Amino acid sequence: MDRITAIKSFVEVAHLSSFTKAAERLGLSRLQVTRHVQELEQWLEQRLLHRTTRKVSLTQHGEQALHRFERILDETSALIAESTEGRQTLSGTVRISSPIGFAQNMLVNAVSQFIAQHPNVKIDIHASDSFSNLVEQRIDIAFRYTNTPDENLIARRLMVIGACVCASPEYLKKNKVPEKPEALTEHPCLVHLSHDKWRFIKAEQSVEVKVNGPLVCNDVPTLVQAAMNGTGIAWLPYDIARSYITENKLVPILQDYKIENNQLWAVYLSRSYQSPVVRAFIDFVAALWQEDIVP
């Protein structure tokens, strides 16, 4: 039995809860994947999966085995990457998930540089401000702003990205500038669908304000444009807002208050065989994005 291949089959079935989907992902037949799992169970003398006509789920032994098998595959991937480093031309496809604004503002430049160095590489970017499902969407790397990365994923911290509250100069000429966070309730705010409570800190005291306004969406670039149009006040990641502030298209407000920074992470699954090109891209952006972007 090729145990590494069998382990890959088991890990895919465990993540996808389906022998059929695992077979499609691995380019194998359903029968081959079934046999791989059966051979692992015979080898370990333990049942790893509960199987019914409608559902596949892990047994208690299967849950324990999954974590250990994932580590084996990660170590195998690292060993292969290290052994080929410096003597293999990088090629293949990297599927990336990223927030829309980050993809437009920073990721595309990093991708262009990486492709220029490795012309045999293809990058697929799936831009969305919603968290992607790495398994179902077959994502190799997801870039996420968060201070609490998913414990079920491997997460590599890249840098800190701050935030600011902004409005256009025209808006601030026509409206009283809010001096306290509570005053935001008197203004039209431009609200991200997942973030309608804005938190500020001053003198170790925090203030949380539930905001609302004429525009709610799940796309940061849309909020930026609406803010520049004078529609209202927006909470924006600083990596996106910085250039507009420099060009005086947006003006930061409530600067006497601190806004909690977010961390940018590259997250990926702890599972079968991370290809050298995926590992290389993670290392590339980690070296590229070493400087925090904060107000």
VOMARNU-479764 format. One record per residue (C-alpha): residue number from 1; residue in three letters; x, y, z. Coordinates in Angstrom, 2 decimals. Each point is the difference from the previous one (the first is absolute). Layout:
BEGIN
{NUM,ALA,{X,Y,Z}};
...
This chain:
BEGIN
{1,MET,{0.00,0.00,0.00}};
{2,ASP,{1.20,3.50,-0.87}};
{3,ARG,{-0.73,1.42,3.42}};
{4,ILE,{0.57,3.66,-0.90}};
{5,THR,{-2.58,-0.26,-2.81}};
{6,ALA,{-2.36,-1.87,2.33}};
{7,ILE,{0.42,2.68,2.65}};
{8,LYS,{-0.77,2.71,-2.58}};
{9,SER,{-3.18,-1.84,-0.93}};
{10,PHE,{-1.10,-0.30,3.62}};
{11,VAL,{0.72,3.68,0.74}};
{12,GLU,{-1.98,1.15,-3.02}};
{13,VAL,{-2.97,-2.22,0.91}};
{14,ALA,{0.14,1.33,3.57}};
{15,HIS,{-0.02,3.63,-1.18}};
{16,LEU,{-2.61,-0.40,-2.73}};
{17,SER,{-2.18,-2.61,1.79}};
{18,SER,{-0.30,-1.79,-3.32}};
{19,PHE,{1.87,-2.78,-1.77}};
{20,THR,{-1.26,1.27,-3.37}};
{21,LYS,{1.18,3.60,0.53}};
{22,ALA,{3.34,-1.21,1.36}};
{23,ALA,{0.49,-2.19,-3.08}};
{24,GLU,{-0.77,2.93,-2.32}};
{25,ARG,{2.45,2.26,1.83}};
{26,LEU,{2.78,-2.59,-0.08}};
{27,GLY,{-0.62,-1.12,-3.58}};
{28,LEU,{-0.72,-3.58,1.12}};
{29,SER,{-2.98,-2.30,-0.24}};
{30,ARG,{-2.39,-0.31,2.91}};
{31,LEU,{0.97,-3.66,0.28}};
{32,GLN,{3.69,0.88,0.36}};
{33,VAL,{-0.71,2.51,2.77}};
{34,THR,{-2.24,-2.53,1.78}};
{35,ARG,{2.74,-2.63,-0.16}};
{36,HIS,{2.59,2.46,1.33}};
{37,VAL,{-2.12,0.72,3.07}};
{38,GLN,{-0.72,-3.68,0.53}};
{39,GLU,{3.73,-0.80,-0.19}};
{40,LEU,{0.78,2.69,2.58}};
{41,GLU,{-2.66,-1.40,2.33}};
{42,GLN,{1.44,-3.50,-0.41}};
{43,TRP,{3.52,1.30,0.62}};
{44,LEU,{-1.04,1.89,3.15}};
{45,GLU,{-2.53,-2.67,1.04}};
{46,GLN,{-2.47,2.79,0.73}};
{47,ARG,{-3.11,1.32,-1.70}};
{48,LEU,{0.66,3.57,-1.14}};
{49,LEU,{-3.30,0.94,-1.64}};
{50,HIS,{-3.68,-0.52,0.59}};
{51,ARG,{-1.66,-0.71,-3.36}};
{52,THR,{-3.69,0.21,-0.84}};
{53,THR,{-1.76,0.45,-3.32}};
{54,ARG,{-0.39,3.71,0.75}};
{55,LYS,{2.94,0.98,2.17}};
{56,VAL,{3.67,-0.61,0.70}};
{57,SER,{1.37,1.08,3.38}};
{58,LEU,{3.06,-0.59,2.13}};
{59,THR,{0.10,-2.49,2.83}};
{60,GLN,{1.83,0.95,3.19}};
{61,HIS,{3.06,-1.87,-1.26}};
{62,GLY,{-0.45,1.74,-3.36}};
{63,GLU,{0.14,3.44,1.61}};
{64,GLN,{3.24,-0.88,1.77}};
{65,ALA,{1.48,-1.51,-3.15}};
{66,LEU,{-0.97,3.01,-2.13}};
{67,HIS,{2.12,2.45,1.99}};
{68,ARG,{3.03,-2.31,-0.10}};
{69,PHE,{-0.40,-0.78,-3.69}};
{70,GLU,{-0.23,3.74,-0.77}};
{71,ARG,{3.32,0.54,1.78}};
{72,ILE,{1.55,-2.85,-1.99}};
{73,LEU,{-1.14,1.56,-3.28}};
{74,ASP,{1.21,3.46,1.05}};
{75,GLU,{3.44,-1.39,0.87}};
{76,THR,{0.09,-1.92,-3.29}};
{77,SER,{-0.86,3.18,-1.88}};
{78,ALA,{2.72,1.95,1.80}};
{79,LEU,{2.58,-2.70,-0.68}};
{80,ILE,{-0.80,-0.07,-3.72}};
{81,ALA,{0.06,3.79,-0.22}};
{82,GLU,{3.38,0.18,1.73}};
{83,SER,{1.49,-2.74,-2.16}};
{84,THR,{-1.05,1.73,-3.24}};
{85,GLU,{0.78,3.55,1.06}};
{86,GLY,{2.47,1.71,-2.28}};
{87,ARG,{-0.02,-2.66,-2.70}};
{88,GLN,{-3.61,-0.10,-1.15}};
{89,THR,{-1.78,2.52,-2.20}};
{90,LEU,{-3.17,1.01,1.78}};
{91,SER,{-3.18,-0.80,-1.90}};
{92,GLY,{-3.63,-0.69,0.72}};
{93,THR,{-3.08,1.86,1.18}};
{94,VAL,{-0.54,1.78,3.32}};
{95,ARG,{-3.63,0.64,0.96}};
{96,ILE,{-0.27,3.01,2.31}};
{97,SER,{-2.91,1.49,1.93}};
{98,SER,{0.23,3.64,1.08}};
{99,PRO,{-2.16,2.94,1.10}};
{100,ILE,{-0.94,2.07,-3.05}};
{101,GLY,{1.74,3.22,1.04}};
{102,PHE,{3.16,-1.80,1.03}};
{103,ALA,{0.07,-1.89,-3.30}};
{104,GLN,{-0.25,3.25,-1.98}};
{105,ASN,{2.32,2.04,2.17}};
{106,MET,{2.86,-2.32,1.01}};
{107,LEU,{-0.41,-3.59,-1.10}};
{108,VAL,{-0.05,0.68,-3.73}};
{109,ASN,{3.39,1.75,0.22}};
{110,ALA,{1.52,-2.92,1.90}};
{111,VAL,{-1.45,-2.46,-2.51}};
{112,SER,{1.42,1.98,-2.92}};
{113,GLN,{3.46,-0.04,1.55}};
{114,PHE,{-0.20,-3.72,0.75}};
{115,ILE,{-1.14,-0.89,-3.53}};
{116,ALA,{2.78,2.15,-1.46}};
{117,GLN,{2.50,-2.14,1.93}};
{118,HIS,{-1.78,-3.29,-0.73}};
{119,PRO,{-1.67,0.19,-3.45}};
{120,ASN,{-1.19,-3.63,0.14}};
{121,VAL,{-2.25,0.76,2.96}};
{122,LYS,{-3.71,0.80,-0.26}};
{123,ILE,{-1.86,1.85,2.77}};
{124,ASP,{-3.78,-0.27,0.46}};
{125,ILE,{-1.35,2.77,2.26}};
{126,HIS,{-3.44,-0.38,1.55}};
{127,ALA,{-0.78,3.46,1.39}};
{128,SER,{-2.78,0.17,2.60}};
{129,ASP,{-0.55,1.77,3.30}};
{130,SER,{-1.60,-3.19,1.34}};
{131,PHE,{2.19,-2.76,1.41}};
{132,SER,{0.41,-2.75,-2.55}};
{133,ASN,{-0.31,-3.70,0.73}};
{134,LEU,{3.48,-1.24,-0.81}};
{135,VAL,{-1.06,-3.60,-0.50}};
{136,GLU,{-3.10,0.50,-2.13}};
{137,GLN,{1.56,2.77,-2.11}};
{138,ARG,{3.35,-1.79,-0.25}};
{139,ILE,{1.88,3.05,1.29}};
{140,ASP,{3.75,-0.39,0.58}};
{141,ILE,{0.50,3.27,1.91}};
{142,ALA,{-2.50,2.43,1.54}};
{143,PHE,{1.03,3.47,1.15}};
{144,ARG,{-2.05,1.17,2.96}};
{145,TYR,{-0.15,3.03,2.29}};
{146,THR,{-0.58,-1.35,3.50}};
{147,ASN,{1.43,-0.08,3.49}};
{148,THR,{-1.41,-3.49,0.59}};
{149,PRO,{0.94,-2.34,-2.87}};
{150,ASP,{-1.95,-3.24,-0.39}};
{151,GLU,{1.52,-2.64,2.28}};
{152,ASN,{-0.80,-2.69,-2.58}};
{153,LEU,{2.32,1.62,-2.56}};
{154,ILE,{3.71,0.68,-0.13}};
{155,ALA,{0.49,3.75,0.24}};
{156,ARG,{3.13,2.01,-0.77}};
{157,ARG,{0.01,3.57,1.28}};
{158,LEU,{1.18,2.47,-2.62}};
{159,MET,{-0.48,3.54,1.33}};
{160,VAL,{-2.24,2.38,1.94}};
{161,ILE,{-2.47,2.16,-1.89}};
{162,GLY,{-1.71,2.88,1.77}};
{163,ALA,{-3.33,1.67,-0.68}};
{164,CYS,{-1.36,3.52,-0.06}};
{165,VAL,{-3.31,1.82,-0.19}};
{166,CYS,{-0.17,2.36,-2.97}};
{167,ALA,{-2.20,2.39,-1.92}};
{168,SER,{0.51,2.19,-3.04}};
{169,PRO,{1.08,3.65,0.39}};
{170,GLU,{-3.30,1.04,-1.62}};
{171,TYR,{-2.03,-1.97,2.54}};
{172,LEU,{1.90,1.52,2.92}};
{173,LYS,{-0.53,3.53,-1.36}};
{174,LYS,{-3.76,-0.52,-0.05}};
{175,ASN,{-0.33,-1.91,3.29}};
{176,LYS,{1.23,0.43,3.55}};
{177,VAL,{3.11,-2.10,0.55}};
{178,PRO,{-0.70,-2.66,2.67}};
{179,GLU,{2.27,0.49,3.00}};
{180,LYS,{-1.11,-3.11,1.89}};
{181,PRO,{-0.93,-3.48,-1.25}};
{182,GLU,{-3.53,0.39,1.37}};
{183,ALA,{-0.56,2.86,-2.47}};
{184,LEU,{0.20,-2.48,-2.88}};
{185,THR,{-3.64,-0.92,0.71}};
{186,GLU,{-0.91,3.47,-1.32}};
{187,HIS,{1.81,-0.60,-3.31}};
{188,PRO,{-0.67,-2.22,-3.00}};
{189,CYS,{2.55,-2.81,0.25}};
{190,LEU,{1.11,-2.29,-2.80}};
{191,VAL,{-0.20,-3.46,1.50}};
{192,HIS,{1.67,-3.24,-0.92}};
{193,LEU,{-2.48,-2.85,0.20}};
{194,SER,{2.09,-1.82,2.61}};
{195,HIS,{0.98,3.04,2.08}};
{196,ASP,{-2.74,2.29,1.32}};
{197,LYS,{1.51,0.48,3.47}};
{198,TRP,{3.02,2.31,0.04}};
{199,ARG,{2.26,-0.20,3.05}};
{200,PHE,{2.28,2.79,1.19}};
{201,ILE,{2.47,0.19,2.90}};
{202,LYS,{1.18,3.05,1.95}};
{203,ALA,{1.82,0.05,3.34}};
{204,GLU,{-0.53,-3.76,0.28}};
{205,GLN,{-3.77,0.48,-0.25}};
{206,SER,{-1.83,-1.53,-2.93}};
{207,VAL,{-3.08,1.36,-1.73}};
{208,GLU,{-2.06,-2.07,-2.41}};
{209,VAL,{-2.45,1.73,-2.31}};
{210,LYS,{-2.61,-1.74,-2.11}};
{211,VAL,{-0.06,1.95,-3.26}};
{212,ASN,{-2.44,0.16,-2.87}};
{213,GLY,{-0.51,1.97,-3.14}};
{214,PRO,{-1.15,0.06,-3.60}};
{215,LEU,{2.43,-2.61,-1.31}};
{216,VAL,{0.80,-3.53,1.21}};
{217,CYS,{2.11,-2.33,-2.13}};
{218,ASN,{2.60,-2.76,0.23}};
{219,ASP,{2.57,1.70,-2.22}};
{220,VAL,{2.59,2.42,1.42}};
{221,PRO,{0.86,1.70,-3.35}};
{222,THR,{-3.70,0.92,-0.34}};
{223,LEU,{0.11,1.60,3.47}};
{224,VAL,{3.14,1.93,-1.00}};
{225,GLN,{-1.66,1.40,-3.11}};
{226,ALA,{-3.15,0.93,1.90}};
{227,ALA,{2.08,1.79,2.63}};
{228,MET,{1.87,1.96,-2.69}};
{229,ASN,{-3.39,0.90,-1.53}};
{230,GLY,{-0.95,1.63,3.31}};
{231,THR,{-2.73,-2.52,0.82}};
{232,GLY,{1.13,-0.47,3.60}};
{233,ILE,{2.68,-1.20,2.42}};
{234,ALA,{1.80,-3.31,-0.52}};
{235,TRP,{2.16,-2.33,2.10}};
{236,LEU,{2.82,-1.16,-2.29}};
{237,PRO,{3.10,-2.21,0.18}};
{238,TYR,{3.00,2.31,-0.03}};
{239,ASP,{1.80,-1.83,-2.80}};
{240,ILE,{-2.88,1.04,-2.26}};
{241,ALA,{-0.72,3.46,1.46}};
{242,ARG,{3.62,1.18,0.21}};
{243,SER,{0.44,1.15,-3.61}};
{244,TYR,{-3.36,1.82,-0.03}};
{245,ILE,{0.93,1.82,3.21}};
{246,THR,{3.38,0.98,-1.47}};
{247,GLU,{-1.79,1.39,-3.07}};
{248,ASN,{-2.51,1.86,2.26}};
{249,LYS,{-2.91,-1.90,-1.52}};
{250,LEU,{-0.85,-1.27,3.48}};
{251,VAL,{0.62,1.55,3.42}};
{252,PRO,{0.44,-2.09,3.19}};
{253,ILE,{-2.16,1.00,2.95}};
{254,LEU,{-0.14,-0.91,3.71}};
{255,GLN,{3.78,-0.23,0.05}};
{256,ASP,{0.08,0.53,3.77}};
{257,TYR,{-1.41,-3.52,0.28}};
{258,LYS,{1.83,-3.22,-0.63}};
{259,ILE,{-1.41,-2.67,-2.27}};
{260,GLU,{1.08,-3.59,0.59}};
{261,ASN,{2.30,-1.24,-2.73}};
{262,ASN,{-0.61,-3.18,-1.94}};
{263,GLN,{2.60,-2.57,-0.93}};
{264,LEU,{0.35,-1.35,-3.51}};
{265,TRP,{0.41,-3.76,-0.20}};
{266,ALA,{0.65,-2.52,-2.72}};
{267,VAL,{-2.08,-3.02,0.91}};
{268,TYR,{-0.07,-3.41,-1.59}};
{269,LEU,{-1.14,-3.52,0.72}};
{270,SER,{2.05,-2.37,2.09}};
{271,ARG,{-0.40,-2.83,-2.45}};
{272,SER,{1.37,-1.77,-3.01}};
{273,TYR,{3.17,1.06,-1.72}};
{274,GLN,{0.50,3.70,-0.36}};
{275,SER,{1.70,0.46,-3.37}};
{276,PRO,{3.35,1.81,-0.27}};
{277,VAL,{-1.60,2.89,-1.91}};
{278,VAL,{-2.56,0.61,2.76}};
{279,ARG,{2.68,-0.08,2.67}};
{280,ALA,{2.20,2.31,-2.10}};
{281,PHE,{-2.79,2.56,-0.41}};
{282,ILE,{-0.67,0.09,3.75}};
{283,ASP,{3.71,0.54,0.66}};
{284,PHE,{0.10,2.69,-2.70}};
{285,VAL,{-2.79,2.15,1.44}};
{286,ALA,{1.27,-0.52,3.55}};
{287,ALA,{3.30,1.56,-1.09}};
{288,LEU,{-1.75,2.72,-2.02}};
{289,TRP,{-2.48,1.13,2.66}};
{290,GLN,{2.21,0.40,3.06}};
{291,GLU,{-0.93,3.61,0.81}};
{292,ASP,{-3.21,0.67,1.94}};
{293,ILE,{-2.50,2.42,-1.57}};
{294,VAL,{-1.47,2.12,2.77}};
{295,PRO,{-1.06,3.67,0.31}};
